[in-house]
Amino acid sequence: MEWFWQLVLQNPGLTRLHFPQTNLINILPQSYILEAVSRIKNLRELNTRLMDVDLSTLLDTLPQLERLSCSPFRRSVTLSKNYSNLLRLEYLRSVQVSRFIEVLKHLPRLESLMLSRIIAEEDLPTSTYEILCETVSTAVVTFLQVREFEIHRMSSHEEQYVAMMLGVFPEVRRLYVPGLPVEIRKVMWEKCYWLEEFRDLSDRILDEWKKRRTKDAAVVRLY
């Protein structure tokens, strides 16, 4: 790994940096790695998929980042302040809806989000879960700036959580969810009015969304 860090330190003008896809990246002290990347003042894109560092630490070290891909070993993720430069986040670990919604509140310009999977809410009382569902379903919490959303993995018992997360992105244009369960399709139709692209989904199905928007626009013109 020595050669890699030598290259990094010799090129302080880097705008993109992808760490080697090896666990050897964690041999060096995290403090050394963070101090090294903090010198790259123009860095806008960072891929640290195999580095064990949490999201808030990365963003505190590099607040200018616009695109970040990370996969920390710690499951929990929290942010305590806004990071207004981040436009794309690939968070390739399991998350819970309620906790990640709190994270999104601190990313006011985020346009593109990729998650590994959305899992059940641990130790969440039934009443709290019901409140969460009601909050999302009534659009009390929405993130209008998000235009692209991807989920890598989804089991049948996780569909409800993915559906819940979809509900907070009413302006999404591009979407990818593994498969197309009935519950997900229903939420897409109800919440994702502006949908233009669904990876692995035929254009014929997406035409339903286009036709609806065209019909609605025609009605508006009549008035």
Backbone bond lengths (Angstrom), bond angles and torsions (degrees), N, CA, C in turn:
res aa  C-N    CA-C-N  psi(-1)  N-CA   C-N-CA  omega(-1)  CA-C   N-CA-C  phi
1 M - - - 1.456 - - 1.526 112.62 -
2 E 1.334 115.76 -13.34 1.466 119.22 -176.13 1.522 111.69 -59.78
3 W 1.331 115.87 -40.97 1.466 120.20 -178.81 1.524 111.21 -61.95
4 F 1.334 115.89 -36.84 1.463 120.03 -178.97 1.525 110.56 -63.88
5 W 1.320 117.41 -47.49 1.455 120.37 -177.99 1.517 112.08 -70.30
6 Q 1.317 116.54 -29.28 1.465 118.97 174.44 1.521 110.25 -63.15
7 L 1.339 116.05 -43.70 1.463 120.36 178.12 1.527 111.22 -62.76
8 V 1.329 116.11 -41.98 1.463 120.12 -180.00 1.525 110.74 -60.70
9 L 1.317 116.52 -48.69 1.463 121.08 -176.96 1.523 112.52 -68.61
10 Q 1.336 116.39 -25.44 1.464 120.23 179.60 1.526 112.45 -83.37
11 N 1.333 116.64 -7.01 1.472 120.48 -176.82 1.534 110.51 -129.37
12 P 1.322 117.21 69.91 1.469 120.60 -177.95 1.528 113.81 -68.88
13 G 1.339 117.24 -8.47 1.456 119.74 179.74 1.516 113.59 -92.19
14 L 1.326 118.10 8.28 1.463 121.45 -179.59 1.530 111.58 -57.12
15 T 1.332 114.90 142.13 1.465 119.65 173.14 1.528 111.36 -110.28
16 R 1.348 117.05 -19.02 1.466 121.96 178.37 1.520 108.72 -130.76
17 L 1.329 116.71 140.08 1.459 121.03 179.02 1.526 109.41 -146.60
18 H 1.334 115.56 120.41 1.462 121.78 176.45 1.521 108.29 -113.87
19 F 1.310 116.98 116.84 1.455 120.21 179.47 1.530 110.23 -67.73
20 P 1.326 118.13 149.35 1.473 121.10 176.50 1.526 110.56 -57.38
21 Q 1.333 116.15 140.52 1.462 120.69 -179.15 1.526 110.37 -81.91
22 T 1.312 115.65 70.34 1.461 122.27 -180.00 1.520 109.31 -149.47
23 N 1.323 116.73 145.43 1.462 120.82 178.50 1.516 112.54 -69.63
24 L 1.330 116.46 -9.88 1.463 119.76 176.84 1.524 111.20 -62.57
25 I 1.329 115.97 -17.63 1.460 119.75 -179.91 1.527 110.86 -60.51
26 N 1.344 116.75 -24.13 1.459 120.88 -177.17 1.526 113.87 -91.07
27 I 1.339 117.07 4.30 1.465 119.94 177.91 1.526 110.39 -68.38
28 L 1.320 115.89 -42.43 1.463 119.79 179.49 1.526 110.47 -72.50
29 P 1.323 117.73 150.74 1.465 120.19 176.86 1.532 110.55 -59.40
30 Q 1.297 115.70 139.96 1.460 120.05 -179.76 1.524 111.45 -59.68
31 S 1.318 116.60 -35.75 1.462 120.48 179.86 1.527 111.44 -61.01
32 Y 1.336 116.46 -37.20 1.468 120.63 178.76 1.528 110.43 -66.42
33 I 1.332 115.78 -44.88 1.464 120.43 -178.38 1.529 110.52 -63.18
34 L 1.319 116.51 -45.69 1.464 120.01 -178.89 1.524 111.66 -65.84
35 E 1.320 116.18 -37.88 1.464 119.34 178.59 1.520 110.40 -65.78
36 A 1.339 115.96 -37.45 1.469 120.23 -179.64 1.525 111.05 -66.12
37 V 1.329 117.40 -47.24 1.468 119.26 -177.44 1.529 111.27 -72.17
38 S 1.326 117.25 -24.70 1.468 119.38 179.95 1.526 111.89 -65.66
39 R 1.323 117.28 -18.91 1.469 121.13 178.93 1.531 112.02 -76.77
40 I 1.331 116.38 -15.14 1.469 120.33 -176.75 1.528 107.90 -88.78
41 K 1.293 116.07 86.11 1.463 121.70 -170.42 1.522 113.68 -69.02
42 N 1.349 117.20 -22.75 1.465 120.03 -178.28 1.524 112.70 -98.21
43 L 1.325 117.28 7.73 1.461 120.68 -176.98 1.527 110.60 -64.96
44 R 1.331 115.69 125.52 1.463 120.76 -179.45 1.529 112.41 -117.64
45 E 1.331 117.54 -23.18 1.468 120.89 -177.81 1.524 109.70 -131.23
46 L 1.331 115.98 129.17 1.461 120.72 -177.39 1.521 110.27 -137.78
47 N 1.335 115.50 132.61 1.461 122.22 175.69 1.524 107.87 -119.16
48 T 1.326 116.10 111.70 1.471 120.87 -178.81 1.523 110.34 -123.67
49 R 1.307 117.90 40.78 1.464 121.70 -167.31 1.531 114.82 -53.55
50 L 1.315 118.15 -33.91 1.463 119.27 -177.00 1.521 112.96 -106.19
51 M 1.306 117.25 13.02 1.459 120.58 179.57 1.527 109.63 -95.82
52 D 1.322 116.23 131.90 1.457 120.94 -177.59 1.523 110.51 -86.20
53 V 1.312 115.77 80.11 1.465 121.11 176.92 1.522 107.93 -141.58
54 D 1.325 117.61 138.30 1.456 118.45 -174.51 1.525 111.88 -80.57
55 L 1.316 114.19 166.88 1.462 121.22 -173.05 1.523 112.46 -63.34
56 S 1.307 117.28 -44.45 1.463 119.42 -177.04 1.522 111.87 -64.87
57 T 1.326 117.29 -37.36 1.467 120.62 178.61 1.518 111.00 -64.67
58 L 1.330 116.45 -42.45 1.465 120.27 178.34 1.525 111.24 -62.15
59 L 1.316 116.43 -45.87 1.466 119.86 -176.77 1.523 112.35 -72.54
60 D 1.312 116.73 -29.51 1.469 119.07 174.37 1.525 110.73 -68.22
61 T 1.331 115.81 -36.58 1.465 120.77 -179.80 1.521 111.44 -74.08
62 L 1.341 116.01 -36.94 1.464 121.46 -175.75 1.532 109.83 -129.77
63 P 1.313 118.30 69.27 1.469 120.52 -176.47 1.517 113.69 -65.78
64 Q 1.349 118.03 -14.39 1.459 121.14 -179.21 1.528 112.69 -83.33
65 L 1.339 117.94 -5.38 1.465 120.52 -176.70 1.527 111.78 -58.20
66 E 1.342 114.57 139.46 1.461 121.11 175.67 1.525 111.51 -109.08
67 R 1.337 117.00 -28.14 1.467 121.56 -179.36 1.527 108.42 -135.43
68 L 1.319 115.80 127.13 1.462 120.48 -176.73 1.518 110.42 -137.69
69 S 1.328 115.33 132.37 1.459 122.26 172.99 1.517 107.51 -121.16
70 C 1.331 117.10 120.70 1.461 119.98 -178.02 1.523 110.26 -143.60
71 S 1.317 114.92 156.42 1.456 121.21 -177.97 1.523 109.61 -145.46
72 P 1.315 117.95 63.04 1.465 121.07 -176.22 1.520 112.18 -64.43
73 F 1.315 115.83 149.91 1.456 120.11 -179.07 1.519 111.61 -73.28
74 R 1.310 116.99 -24.62 1.465 120.41 178.97 1.528 109.53 -74.06
75 R 1.310 115.99 134.30 1.465 119.58 -177.16 1.521 112.20 -75.15
76 S 1.334 117.24 -42.68 1.460 119.98 -175.43 1.521 110.87 -73.36
77 V 1.324 115.77 147.49 1.459 120.92 177.81 1.520 108.04 -141.27
78 T 1.321 116.06 130.33 1.462 120.93 178.89 1.522 109.44 -141.11
79 L 1.319 115.51 150.61 1.460 122.15 172.33 1.519 107.32 -130.05
80 S 1.323 116.19 144.67 1.461 119.54 -177.43 1.528 112.99 -115.03
81 K 1.342 116.58 -3.53 1.460 119.77 178.24 1.522 109.36 -149.81
82 N 1.322 116.69 170.09 1.459 121.22 -177.62 1.523 111.99 -81.09
83 Y 1.344 114.18 144.18 1.464 122.15 173.67 1.526 106.11 -125.40
84 S 1.309 115.55 97.23 1.465 121.24 -167.28 1.519 114.50 -84.93
85 N 1.321 118.41 -5.52 1.463 119.66 -178.45 1.522 113.42 -93.07
86 L 1.321 117.73 -20.53 1.461 120.21 -173.42 1.526 111.21 -71.64
87 L 1.340 115.71 122.96 1.467 122.48 -178.84 1.524 112.24 -106.58
88 R 1.329 117.04 -33.10 1.470 121.04 -179.21 1.526 109.79 -133.46
89 L 1.333 115.07 133.26 1.460 120.73 178.39 1.521 109.77 -131.00
90 E 1.323 115.62 124.60 1.462 122.39 169.76 1.524 106.46 -108.50
91 Y 1.315 115.72 104.47 1.467 120.63 -179.61 1.522 107.30 -108.88
92 L 1.318 115.28 96.21 1.456 120.34 -168.32 1.523 112.46 -94.74
93 R 1.319 113.65 54.29 1.459 122.70 171.03 1.520 108.14 -138.46
94 S 1.317 116.53 164.53 1.459 120.59 177.93 1.524 110.35 -69.41
95 V 1.322 116.09 140.56 1.466 120.86 178.16 1.520 109.50 -131.77
96 Q 1.317 115.55 164.79 1.450 122.35 174.76 1.526 108.56 -112.78
97 V 1.314 116.45 142.69 1.463 121.02 -172.55 1.522 112.35 -55.53
98 S 1.320 117.00 -53.36 1.467 119.85 -173.75 1.517 111.90 -60.44
99 R 1.332 116.80 -42.05 1.462 120.04 -178.40 1.526 111.63 -72.21
100 F 1.321 116.67 -37.48 1.459 117.90 -176.90 1.522 111.87 -76.13
101 I 1.307 117.72 -28.09 1.462 119.86 173.90 1.525 109.89 -60.23
102 E 1.321 116.69 -37.99 1.465 120.38 177.08 1.523 111.06 -64.73
103 V 1.322 117.01 -35.37 1.469 121.18 176.08 1.525 110.15 -64.51
104 L 1.324 116.68 -45.51 1.464 121.16 -177.95 1.528 112.49 -61.24
105 K 1.296 117.21 -28.46 1.465 120.63 178.49 1.522 111.92 -62.84
106 H 1.324 116.57 -20.60 1.468 120.97 -179.06 1.531 112.49 -100.73
107 L 1.336 116.66 9.30 1.473 121.20 178.65 1.527 108.40 -124.05
108 P 1.320 117.90 71.92 1.469 122.11 -169.07 1.522 115.51 -66.85
109 R 1.345 118.31 -17.41 1.466 119.98 -178.75 1.529 112.64 -112.47
110 L 1.305 117.62 10.30 1.462 120.78 -178.15 1.526 110.92 -63.83
111 E 1.328 116.12 124.95 1.463 121.84 -178.75 1.522 112.73 -108.26
112 S 1.321 117.16 -26.39 1.459 121.48 -173.81 1.525 109.74 -134.89
113 L 1.341 115.87 128.85 1.461 120.87 -177.58 1.521 110.34 -132.58
114 M 1.332 115.50 129.21 1.456 121.75 174.67 1.525 108.17 -123.81
115 L 1.338 116.31 128.14 1.459 121.90 178.41 1.521 109.79 -122.32
116 S 1.325 115.89 150.64 1.456 119.72 177.20 1.523 110.22 -69.39
117 R 1.317 116.24 -54.28 1.472 121.00 177.23 1.522 108.88 -164.37
118 I 1.324 115.32 162.06 1.459 121.61 177.06 1.520 107.24 -116.29
119 I 1.323 116.55 121.89 1.456 121.13 -172.83 1.523 111.23 -109.91
120 A 1.341 114.89 175.53 1.459 121.26 -178.52 1.520 111.20 -62.82
121 E 1.310 115.18 151.73 1.460 121.71 177.75 1.530 109.16 -76.04
122 E 1.306 117.25 115.93 1.460 121.11 -179.29 1.526 111.03 -80.31
123 D 1.326 115.46 135.62 1.471 121.66 174.87 1.528 112.18 55.41
124 L 1.322 115.82 32.12 1.464 119.01 179.62 1.525 108.76 -101.35
125 P 1.339 118.92 118.17 1.465 121.16 179.70 1.523 111.13 -57.61
126 T 1.322 115.52 149.90 1.464 120.24 -179.24 1.521 111.53 -55.80
127 S 1.327 116.91 -41.51 1.463 120.39 -178.74 1.524 111.47 -62.73
128 T 1.340 116.40 -40.02 1.466 120.60 179.16 1.517 110.56 -66.82
129 Y 1.331 116.57 -40.54 1.461 120.57 178.58 1.526 110.38 -63.24
130 E 1.325 116.91 -41.06 1.466 120.62 179.05 1.526 110.97 -64.02
131 I 1.339 116.42 -39.06 1.465 120.32 176.91 1.522 110.29 -63.45
132 L 1.332 116.01 -41.29 1.462 120.75 178.42 1.524 110.50 -60.43
133 C 1.327 116.32 -46.39 1.470 120.51 178.77 1.525 110.83 -59.67
134 E 1.329 116.38 -43.41 1.461 121.01 -179.47 1.523 110.94 -65.39
135 T 1.324 116.87 -40.46 1.462 121.78 179.86 1.517 110.87 -60.73
136 V 1.332 115.67 -45.15 1.459 120.11 -179.06 1.519 110.86 -70.65
137 S 1.333 116.93 -44.91 1.464 120.33 -175.29 1.523 112.52 -65.93
138 T 1.321 117.62 -28.35 1.465 120.25 179.54 1.526 112.59 -94.10
139 A 1.339 115.53 9.28 1.476 122.10 174.84 1.526 112.75 61.49
140 V 1.332 116.59 28.13 1.462 119.56 175.11 1.524 109.61 -65.67
141 V 1.333 115.52 -36.11 1.460 121.55 178.10 1.522 108.62 -114.47
142 T 1.326 116.77 116.96 1.464 120.61 175.64 1.521 109.05 -140.95
143 F 1.331 114.54 155.79 1.461 121.11 178.48 1.525 107.07 -126.17
144 L 1.325 114.55 88.86 1.460 121.31 -171.09 1.515 112.90 -68.35
145 Q 1.324 118.28 -20.69 1.460 120.74 -176.19 1.525 112.62 -78.69
146 V 1.329 118.06 -16.98 1.469 121.27 -177.05 1.525 109.80 -75.95
147 R 1.330 115.70 120.52 1.464 121.83 -178.11 1.530 113.24 -111.01
148 E 1.318 116.84 -14.51 1.469 120.55 -177.27 1.524 109.44 -138.12
149 F 1.331 116.18 132.50 1.466 120.85 -177.39 1.523 109.37 -142.12
150 E 1.330 115.83 130.16 1.467 121.49 -179.70 1.522 110.76 -132.64
151 I 1.327 115.22 141.31 1.462 122.87 171.67 1.524 107.38 -124.03
152 H 1.321 117.19 129.73 1.462 120.24 -176.89 1.520 113.41 -81.32
153 R 1.344 116.53 -40.46 1.462 120.15 -174.63 1.521 109.70 -135.17
154 M 1.344 114.97 146.55 1.462 118.81 179.20 1.519 109.36 -158.31
155 S 1.323 116.66 120.20 1.460 120.75 174.25 1.526 108.60 -89.48
156 S 1.320 116.77 168.66 1.465 120.18 -175.62 1.529 112.13 -61.78
157 H 1.344 117.89 -35.82 1.466 119.16 -178.75 1.525 112.38 -80.65
158 E 1.329 117.54 -2.36 1.468 120.76 177.36 1.528 112.58 -100.99
159 E 1.326 116.77 -1.54 1.463 120.41 -177.83 1.528 111.87 -58.92
160 Q 1.327 117.07 -38.08 1.471 120.44 -177.55 1.523 111.64 -63.78
161 Y 1.339 116.22 -33.70 1.463 119.46 -179.20 1.529 111.14 -75.58
162 V 1.321 115.64 -37.45 1.465 119.38 176.11 1.528 109.51 -65.44
163 A 1.326 116.26 -42.52 1.466 120.52 178.15 1.522 110.86 -60.21
164 M 1.328 116.14 -40.11 1.458 120.60 179.07 1.527 110.85 -63.62
165 M 1.330 116.47 -43.18 1.459 120.41 -179.80 1.525 110.86 -65.26
166 L 1.325 117.12 -38.54 1.465 120.52 178.11 1.523 111.29 -57.73
167 G 1.316 115.64 -33.07 1.454 120.03 -176.82 1.515 114.94 -64.62
168 V 1.334 117.69 -17.84 1.471 119.41 -178.58 1.525 111.99 -94.45
169 F 1.341 117.22 2.05 1.465 121.15 -179.48 1.531 110.91 -119.61
170 P 1.324 118.98 65.67 1.469 121.29 -174.75 1.521 114.55 -67.91
171 E 1.337 118.37 -15.83 1.459 121.21 -178.62 1.530 112.47 -102.07
172 V 1.325 117.24 11.59 1.467 120.17 -176.33 1.529 110.77 -63.01
173 R 1.346 115.67 137.09 1.471 122.26 178.56 1.519 112.29 -107.54
174 R 1.329 116.11 -36.11 1.470 121.12 -177.11 1.524 108.75 -121.50
175 L 1.327 114.93 133.48 1.457 119.59 -171.99 1.521 110.39 -141.95
176 Y 1.332 114.75 143.31 1.463 119.04 170.31 1.522 109.58 -142.03
177 V 1.313 115.63 121.36 1.457 123.36 174.49 1.523 106.03 -133.58
178 P 1.335 119.33 132.86 1.471 120.56 -179.21 1.524 111.16 -59.54
179 G 1.318 116.44 122.77 1.449 119.58 -178.32 1.520 110.74 72.31
180 L 1.316 116.24 -175.81 1.463 119.96 178.92 1.531 109.43 -145.42
181 P 1.341 117.08 72.50 1.463 120.76 178.78 1.526 111.13 -61.55
182 V 1.315 116.14 159.07 1.462 121.80 -177.86 1.525 111.37 -57.75
183 E 1.329 117.19 -43.84 1.466 120.01 -177.86 1.522 111.69 -63.53
184 I 1.338 115.96 -39.58 1.463 119.92 179.26 1.520 110.29 -67.47
185 R 1.316 116.62 -44.24 1.473 120.87 179.38 1.535 110.59 -59.51
186 K 1.319 116.48 -40.53 1.465 121.32 179.90 1.532 110.83 -62.59
187 V 1.319 116.67 -45.72 1.467 120.74 179.88 1.522 110.87 -66.68
188 M 1.325 116.63 -39.48 1.466 120.25 177.10 1.524 110.27 -56.47
189 W 1.315 116.57 -45.17 1.462 120.64 -177.69 1.527 111.66 -68.46
190 E 1.327 115.91 -38.37 1.462 119.99 -176.88 1.527 113.21 -79.14
191 K 1.332 116.91 -34.91 1.463 120.90 -171.01 1.524 114.64 -108.64
192 C 1.331 117.50 -28.21 1.477 120.44 -172.42 1.528 110.29 -104.03
193 Y 1.308 115.88 65.89 1.465 122.01 -174.69 1.524 112.35 -60.48
194 W 1.329 117.62 -34.60 1.463 121.66 -173.38 1.528 113.35 -94.51
195 L 1.303 118.06 13.93 1.465 121.37 -176.82 1.528 111.77 -57.66
196 E 1.333 115.82 129.43 1.465 122.10 -179.48 1.526 112.78 -120.05
197 E 1.314 116.49 -25.05 1.463 119.26 -174.63 1.524 110.20 -145.61
198 F 1.326 115.75 130.06 1.459 121.90 174.11 1.514 106.50 -131.02
199 R 1.309 116.00 110.74 1.462 119.73 -176.11 1.527 109.75 -58.75
200 D 1.311 116.00 136.09 1.469 123.93 -179.69 1.527 113.20 72.37
201 L 1.312 117.12 9.47 1.459 120.86 177.36 1.523 108.40 -111.38
202 S 1.316 117.03 135.81 1.458 120.15 -175.01 1.525 111.45 -67.48
203 D 1.327 115.17 149.84 1.465 120.55 177.66 1.523 111.21 -61.53
204 R 1.331 115.87 -27.47 1.461 119.64 -178.82 1.529 110.89 -61.32
205 I 1.325 116.78 -40.31 1.464 120.24 178.94 1.521 110.73 -70.15
206 L 1.332 116.46 -40.77 1.464 120.02 179.46 1.519 111.99 -66.30
207 D 1.322 116.91 -21.44 1.464 120.27 176.84 1.526 111.49 -59.01
208 E 1.333 117.00 -26.81 1.462 120.22 178.49 1.526 110.56 -61.35
209 W 1.320 116.35 -39.27 1.465 120.45 178.22 1.531 110.80 -68.27
210 K 1.320 115.93 -42.59 1.465 120.48 -179.43 1.529 110.91 -64.03
211 K 1.332 115.96 -42.41 1.459 120.02 179.94 1.528 110.90 -64.00
212 R 1.308 116.23 -39.06 1.467 119.14 179.36 1.524 111.04 -63.70
213 R 1.337 116.43 -43.43 1.467 119.09 179.67 1.520 111.27 -65.57
214 T 1.329 116.34 -39.23 1.466 120.45 178.17 1.527 110.72 -63.30
215 K 1.323 115.79 -43.68 1.465 120.70 179.39 1.520 110.82 -63.43
216 D 1.323 116.66 -43.96 1.467 120.37 179.84 1.524 111.36 -63.95
217 A 1.339 115.91 -38.91 1.466 120.05 179.42 1.523 110.61 -64.86
218 A 1.342 116.62 -37.88 1.465 120.72 179.30 1.528 110.81 -65.48
219 V 1.319 116.44 -38.97 1.463 120.80 178.88 1.526 110.26 -64.79
220 V 1.320 115.89 -41.35 1.468 120.59 179.10 1.520 110.71 -61.60
221 R 1.346 116.34 -41.38 1.473 119.97 -179.64 1.526 111.45 -64.02
222 L 1.331 116.54 -32.12 1.459 120.29 179.63 1.525 111.57 -63.95
223 Y 1.316 114.68 -28.08 1.462 118.98 -179.02 1.514 112.37 -99.36
